[in-house]
Amino acid sequence: MKAKEDQTFATLVAKIGEREIETITGQWFNLVLFRHYRFIQGHIIDHRSKDGGFRSLAALVHDVSPDAIEGFWPEVKGRAIRKREESFLRNYLAAQNENDVELIIPLRNIARAVDWDRFDESREFPIYVRHIYPLVLSTLRNFKFRRVLDVGCGTGDLIEAILASFPYAECHGFDINPDNIDAAREKGIPNLNVGDAEYPDELLPGKMTFDVLLFCGLLNRQVTDREKASGILAKCLPRLEKGGHIIITGYSSCHFSASDLESLGITLYRKSLPGNLFKDYSRYHLRQFYAGQKT
């Protein structure tokens, strides 16, 4: 069955690739990457039909960068995907390996929509507890580790869950908000510090290194800007042991793509949750989940 679907996919994209290039416009676009293929997803203005609106896959494009489709009214050159073809392509990509499909969300809004005061009192907190933390825990079960650093640990709830599931683990964390650290310490969580994640050497003892670095919501748009996120990652990576693991995810869009992370010496084994990439965007579905190993 898989071989047949692979052949159907190859035949279909070859057919689409023979079409005339046209201008694709819409309210917002994402890029869906699969091997060497690039697809446009988003709210498309479809001149062939009256319904338009959200399209899981609207066009096959070539060498389109995220910068080219930034903002809320992008325009790009590509080859249109017919609605009757979209269902097969969507189902095919949703069934692929987590390291074969990537979702890149271009910059559309630089306003800080997420307000990180005391984290366990924020409106996003239940989403982390119900969806994001369980996925982090299930990922940790796939490899051996002893020492973990949660960068931007909030009120310590992920660390608390890790200690419950992996009692042998030594967990450390820091957060820029003193209220978060006070709340975490009230739960009896040790090894926590208040401070800016751009300066880990001021917050961690000596040359301590870690088997796992966790960034759950910190390296994300509408939380941290790109420049600061780059500084945090650059300063924290030396604290990760060679062969150690890193996880980057969160409620809002990640600042970094797979190519960004690979250029820093991280070999990825997970880029997304393919089954979530085409679900209704009016509801929350975690889509980006980067997990890799330092080489």
C-alpha positions in Angstrom: 0.0 0.0 0.0 2.8 2.5 0.9 4.6 1.9 -2.4 1.4 2.5 -4.3 0.8 5.8 -2.4 4.4 6.9 -2.9 4.0 6.3 -6.6 0.6 8.2 -6.7 2.3 11.1 -4.8 5.2 11.2 -7.2 2.9 11.1 -10.3 0.7 13.8 -8.9 3.4 16.3 -8.0 5.0 15.7 -11.4 1.7 16.6 -13.0 1.3 19.7 -10.9 4.9 20.6 -11.7 4.1 20.8 -15.4 1.4 23.5 -14.9 1.9 27.1 -15.8 3.3 29.3 -13.0 0.8 31.8 -11.7 0.5 34.3 -9.0 -0.9 33.0 -5.7 -2.3 35.6 -3.3 -4.0 35.4 0.1 -4.4 36.6 3.6 -1.5 34.6 5.0 0.7 31.7 3.9 2.8 28.9 5.5 5.4 26.7 4.0 5.1 22.9 4.2 8.4 21.2 3.4 8.6 17.5 2.4 12.0 16.3 1.1 12.8 18.7 -1.8 9.1 19.7 -2.3 7.7 23.0 -1.0 3.9 23.7 -0.7 2.0 26.8 0.2 -0.7 26.6 2.8 -3.0 29.3 4.1 -6.0 31.6 3.4 -5.8 31.7 -0.4 -7.7 33.9 -2.8 -8.9 31.2 -5.2 -10.1 32.7 -8.4 -11.4 29.4 -9.7 -14.0 29.0 -7.0 -16.3 31.1 -4.9 -15.4 29.6 -1.6 -11.6 30.4 -1.4 -10.6 30.5 2.2 -8.2 28.2 4.0 -6.4 25.6 1.9 -4.3 22.8 3.4 -2.2 22.9 0.3 -2.8 25.5 -2.4 0.3 25.6 -4.5 3.6 23.8 -5.3 6.4 26.3 -5.2 10.1 26.3 -5.9 12.8 27.9 -3.8 10.4 30.1 -1.9 11.9 31.4 1.4 9.9 32.3 4.5 11.0 35.9 4.0 9.2 36.0 0.7 5.8 35.2 2.2 6.0 37.3 5.4 3.1 39.5 6.4 -0.7 39.2 6.1 -1.1 39.7 2.4 1.7 37.8 0.7 2.0 37.0 -3.0 4.1 34.2 -4.5 4.6 32.5 -7.8 3.7 28.8 -7.9 1.7 26.1 -9.6 -1.8 25.7 -8.4 -3.1 22.5 -6.7 -6.7 21.7 -7.5 -9.1 21.0 -4.7 -9.7 17.5 -5.9 -6.0 16.8 -5.5 -5.6 18.4 -2.1 -7.2 15.7 -0.1 -4.8 13.0 -1.2 -1.7 15.2 -0.7 -2.9 16.3 2.7 -3.5 12.7 3.9 -0.2 11.5 2.3 1.9 14.2 4.1 0.0 13.8 7.4 1.1 10.1 7.4 4.8 10.8 6.9 7.6 10.5 9.4 8.0 13.3 12.0 11.4 14.1 10.5 10.3 14.2 6.9 7.8 17.0 7.1 8.3 20.5 8.4 6.0 23.5 8.9 7.6 26.9 8.6 5.4 29.8 9.7 6.7 33.2 8.3 6.7 36.3 10.4 3.3 37.9 10.4 3.0 39.7 13.7 5.7 41.1 15.9 3.3 42.2 18.6 3.8 40.4 21.9 0.5 38.6 22.3 1.6 36.2 25.0 2.0 37.9 28.4 4.3 35.8 30.6 3.5 37.0 34.1 3.1 34.1 36.6 2.9 31.3 34.1 0.5 29.0 35.9 -2.1 31.8 35.9 -1.8 32.5 32.1 -4.4 31.5 29.6 -1.8 29.4 27.7 -0.9 27.3 30.7 -3.6 24.6 30.3 -2.4 24.0 26.7 1.1 23.3 27.9 -0.2 21.0 30.6 -2.5 19.1 28.3 -0.6 19.0 25.1 3.0 20.2 25.2 4.4 18.7 28.4 3.0 15.2 27.7 4.8 15.2 24.3 8.0 16.3 25.9 7.8 13.5 28.5 7.1 10.9 25.8 10.1 12.1 23.8 12.3 11.9 26.9 11.4 8.3 27.3 13.3 7.5 24.0 16.8 8.2 25.3 19.0 8.0 28.4 19.7 11.1 30.4 20.6 12.2 33.9 20.8 16.0 34.0 18.2 18.3 32.4 18.1 22.1 32.0 14.7 23.8 31.5 15.4 27.2 30.0 12.5 29.5 30.9 11.0 27.0 33.3 8.0 29.1 34.3 6.5 27.9 37.5 8.4 24.6 37.3 5.5 22.4 36.2 7.5 20.6 33.5 10.3 20.0 35.8 7.9 18.6 38.4 6.4 16.3 35.8 9.9 15.1 34.7 10.9 14.4 38.3 7.7 12.4 38.8 8.3 10.3 35.7 12.1 10.1 36.0 13.0 10.2 39.7 16.7 9.7 39.0 16.9 12.9 36.9 18.7 16.0 38.2 16.7 19.0 36.9 17.8 22.6 36.8 15.9 25.6 35.6 15.8 29.4 35.4 13.3 32.0 34.5 13.4 35.8 34.2 10.2 36.3 36.3 10.8 36.1 40.1 7.1 35.2 40.7 7.5 32.1 38.6 10.6 30.9 40.5 8.9 31.7 43.9 5.9 29.6 42.8 8.2 26.7 41.7 10.1 26.8 45.0 6.9 26.6 46.9 6.4 23.2 45.3 9.7 22.1 46.7 11.5 22.1 43.3 15.3 22.5 43.8 18.0 23.9 41.5 16.1 27.0 40.3 17.4 30.5 39.7 16.0 33.9 38.7 17.7 35.5 35.7 17.9 36.2 32.0 18.4 33.1 29.8 20.9 35.0 27.7 23.4 34.8 30.6 23.4 31.1 31.7 26.9 31.4 33.0 25.6 33.7 35.7 22.8 31.3 36.7 24.5 27.9 36.6 27.3 26.5 38.7 30.8 26.3 37.2 31.1 24.4 33.9 28.0 22.2 34.6 26.8 20.6 31.4 23.5 18.8 30.6 22.2 15.8 28.8 19.0 17.6 27.8 18.1 21.2 27.1 14.4 22.1 27.0 13.0 25.3 25.5 9.3 25.0 26.0 7.8 28.3 24.8 10.8 30.6 25.2 12.4 30.6 21.7 9.0 31.5 20.1 7.6 34.5 18.5 5.3 36.7 20.5 7.3 35.7 23.5 11.0 36.5 22.6 12.2 38.4 19.5 14.6 36.7 17.1 17.7 38.5 18.2 17.2 37.6 21.8 16.2 34.0 21.0 19.4 33.6 18.9 21.4 34.9 21.9 19.8 32.5 24.3 20.3 29.5 22.1 24.0 30.5 21.3 24.8 30.9 25.0 23.0 27.8 26.2 24.2 25.3 23.6 27.7 25.1 25.0 26.1 23.7 28.2 24.8 20.7 26.3 27.0 17.6 26.2 28.1 16.3 22.9 25.4 13.7 22.0 23.0 15.4 24.3 19.4 16.2 23.3 17.5 19.4 22.7 13.8 20.1 22.4 12.3 23.3 21.1 8.5 23.8 21.0 5.8 26.0 22.4 2.4 27.6 22.0 3.4 30.2 19.4 5.6 29.8 16.3 9.2 28.8 16.7 11.9 31.3 15.6 14.1 28.6 14.2 13.8 26.2 11.3 15.4 22.8 10.8 18.1 24.4 8.7 18.9 27.0 11.4 19.3 24.3 14.0 21.3 22.0 11.8 23.7 24.9 11.1 24.4 25.0 14.8 25.5 21.3 14.9 22.1 19.8 15.9 21.1 16.6 14.1 17.3 16.6 14.1 15.2 13.5 14.5 11.8 15.3 14.8 10.6 18.5 13.1 6.8 18.4 13.4 3.7 16.5 14.2 2.6 15.7 10.6 -0.9 14.6 11.6 -1.6 18.0 13.1 -0.4 20.1 10.1 -3.7 20.2 8.3 -6.1 20.5 11.2 -8.4 23.4 11.7 -6.3 26.5 12.5 -9.2 28.1 14.4 -8.5 25.6 17.1 -5.2 25.0 18.8 -3.1 22.1 17.5 0.6 21.8 18.3 2.4 21.5 15.0 6.0 22.5 15.4 8.2 20.2 17.6 11.9 20.2 17.1 14.0 17.5 18.7 17.6 16.7 18.0 21.0 15.7 19.2 24.2 17.8 19.5 26.9 16.4 17.2 
